[in-house]
């Protein structure tokens, strides 16, 4: 019983963070692994996915009611993301997800640095693409992000927000809303698989889901009230947290590899300066 209470607390925090800038899994998944040490990994992931999609859906509904969403671009992205998330989950059994970690780590660092340097990034909502290009890019992005989320997952929401701002010209609030629609599609695809296989512990997943919904409601309300500036700062904080986790998971105590990574980032920053 005590473990469930702790998991509900972490689900609430994850729902809050995820509703604004994504990255809730950075909080929720480690908590599940700590408090459910004897539970098989598929059941851990299935239980977490059940709780996560509840919060993401609640956030999506609130954003849809408040923020204008470009469905011409987002629905094709969500549809292709749904399909490719399932394909990514299937591919996971044949490929080593660890191969992606160094690449994803570099991409996250670049995302964080670019967002920090470009102060007006995501401040204005000024769509850049024609309707036909929005649909085409939406399909391609949905396919890529959907496959990544099904295959690996961490940072999906943050990548979506960055893409919707940088490529589509959305502001942070509109990008967060759009990311939630696509994220619901990718999570639903994975959840159907976990549910079919019986990998969901409903006695734990249901109370966690309720707490995730409460957290997402508070997070969405805060984001809409505080505006773009608040979302930008929280985005940088969450991406930085994901970078730290990726660095530890990828290189661990190997100081030589960490030194190489730090040198690479410093050189890149020097060129930008």
N, C-alpha and C positions, 0 to 999 in steps of 0.2 A: 504493500500500500504506500509506504514512504517513497519507494522508487517512482511510483506513478505520479506522486505529487511533484517530485523534482522534475520529471519529464514534462509534466504539464507546464511548469514554470519556464523551462527552456523552450517549449513549443510556443508559449506566449511571446517570448522575446524574439524567437525566430519569425513568428508571424508579423511582428512589428517591423523588423528589419526588412524582411522579404517584400512586404507590401509597398515599401518606399523605393528601394534600390536593388532588390534581389539579394542573394547571398544568405538567406535564412538557413540553408543547409549547413553552412559553416558552423552554426550554433547547434542545430538540432541533431545532426548525424553523430558528432562526437559524443553528445549526451546519451544518445541511444546505445552507442557502443560501450559507454562506461556503465550505465545502469542496467543493461541487459547483456551481461558478459557471457552467459551460457546459451543465448539464443542464436540459432543459425543465422548467418549473414543475410540470406534471402528474406527471412522473416523480419530482420531489422530494417532492411531497405524498404520492404513492402509496408511495414507499419509506419515508417517515417514518411513514405510517399503519400499514404492515406491522410496523415495529419497535414502534410504540406499542401496538398491540393485543396484542402478545405480552406485554409487561410488564403491561398492564392486566388481561389474562386471568389471568396468574400471581398477581397481587395478589388478584383476585376469588376465586380458588380457595382461597387461604390464609385470606382473611376468612370465606368460607363455612364453613370447617372450625372456626373459632374464635368468630366473632361470630354471635349469633342474628339472622337476617334475616327481616323481615316480607315474605314472598313474595306475600301477598295484595295488597300495595300496590306492590311492586317489579316483579313480572313484567308486570302491565298497563302500567306505565310503560315498561319495557324494550321491550315489543312495539310500543307506539305510537311510541316513540323511534326504533326501527328503521325503521318506515315513513316517518316524517316527516323523518328524516335524509336518506333518499334523495330525498325531495321538495325538501328544502332544497338539496341538491347540484345538483339540476336547475334550481332557481330561480336559482342563482348565475350562470348564463349569461345571465340576462335582467335582473338587477337589480344595482345598485351596492352592494357590501358596505360600502363606505366610509361610506355614509349612516348605518350603525348605530354607528359608532365613538363619536361624542359621547355618545349615549344609554348605550351599554355602559360608557363611562368613568364617567359619573355614577353608574350602578348599582353599579359596583365600589367607588367611593369610599364610597357609603352602606353597602355590605356591610362594608367594612373598619372604618368608624367605629362602626357598630352593634356589631360583634363586639368591638371594643376597649373601648367604653363599658360594655357589658353583660358584666361579668366572669363571670357564671355561665352565659353562653350556651353551650349544648352540653355542660355539665358533668354533667347528669342525663339519664337515659333515661326519659322520661315521655310516651309516646304520647298525643296529644290527640284523635285522630279515631276515629269508629266505623269498623268494617270496610268498610261500604259507601262511606263518604266517602273512605277511604284508596284504594279501588279507583278511584273517580271522579277524585279529585285526581291519582292516579298516572297515569291515562290522559291527563289534560289537561297535566300537567307533562311527561310523556314526549313529547307532541306538540310542545309549545313548545320544550323544550330540544333535542329531536331535530332539529327544523327549524333551530334556531339553529346547532347543531353541524355540520350538513351544509352550511349556508349560509355560516357564518363561522367559529365554532369556539372561539377563545381564551377561556379562563376557564370552559369548560363544567363541568369537574369541581368547581370552586370554587362555581359557582352551584348545582349539585346538592346539595352538602354544606350550603350555607346554607339551601336550601329544605327539605331533610329535617330540619334542626334546627328552623328557625323555624316551619314549617307543620305538620310531622308530630310534632315533639317528641322526635326522636331525639337521642342524645348524639353527640359527634364521631366516635367509633369506629363506631357503628352507621350514622351518616350516610355515612362514608367507604366502608363496605362496600356500602351500598345504591347509592351513586354509581358504584361500580365495575361493578355489574351493568348499570346503565343505560348507562354509558359503553362497555362492551363491545358492546352492541347498536348504538349509534350508529356506533362505529368499524367494526364488521363490515359494516354497510350501505354505508359509504363504501368500505371495502376491496374489497368485491365489485365495485363499479363500477370502481375503479382497476385491479383484476386483469383484469376483462373487457376493458378498453381497452388492456391491456399497459403500464400506467404504473408498474410496480414493477421496480426494479433489484435482482434477487434476490441478486446477488453482494455487494451492499452491505447490503441489507435483512436478510438472514439473520444475519450476524454481529452487526449492530446489535440485532436481536431477541433474540439470546442474551444480550447484555450488558444489555438492558433487563429481561429476566427476572431476571437476577442482582440488578440494582438494586432491582427491585420486591420481591424476596424479602427483601432486607436492610431495605428501607423498611417493609414490612408487619410484619416481626419487631420492628423498633424501635418502631413505633407501638403494637403490642400490648403490648410490654414496658414502655414509658414511660407509656402511658396517655393520657387525654383532655387533660391539661394540655399535653403535648408537641405533640399534634396541633393544639391551638388556636393555640399560638405559631407553629408552622410554617405554619398556614393564613394567619395575619396577614402573615407574611413573604412568602409566595407571592403573595397578593392585592396586596400593596404593590408587588411586582415587576411584576405584570401592569399595575397602574395606571401605573407609570412608563413601561412600554413603550407602552401605549395613548396616554398623553399625548404622547410623542415622535412616534409614528406619526400621530396626529391633528392635532397643532398644529405639530410641528417647531420651527423657530426663530421662530415667530410669537409674540413676547413679549406682544403685545397680547391675543391670544386666551388665552394662559396666565394673564395677569393677571385676565382676566374669570373664568376657571375658578376660580382661587384665591380670588377675592372671593366667588364663589357658595358655595364650600365653607366659607369662614370665616363667612359669614352663617348658613349652616345650623347650623354648630357653635355659634354664638352663641345661636341660638334654643334648641338642645338644652341648653346650659348654663343 
